Amino acid sequence: MGELVDKIKGNVNEAVGKMKQGSDNPETKAEGQAQEAKGKAQQTAGKVKGALGDDI
């Protein structure tokens, strides 16, 4: 179950991060880049959990 949750959270963070990067505000753009990176990391964690099982 943790695999699915991580993947969903990752997708949401990536999408929100991409939206923030479209802003004219440099701080918001930086937040968006960080949030997108966080989303990618969450998706990777979900893939790892899926490959190894939810035991980790």
HELIX and SHEET records of a PDB file:
HELIX    1   1 GLY A    2  GLN A   21  1                                  20    
HELIX    2   2 PRO A   26  LEU A   52  1                                  27    
END                                                                             
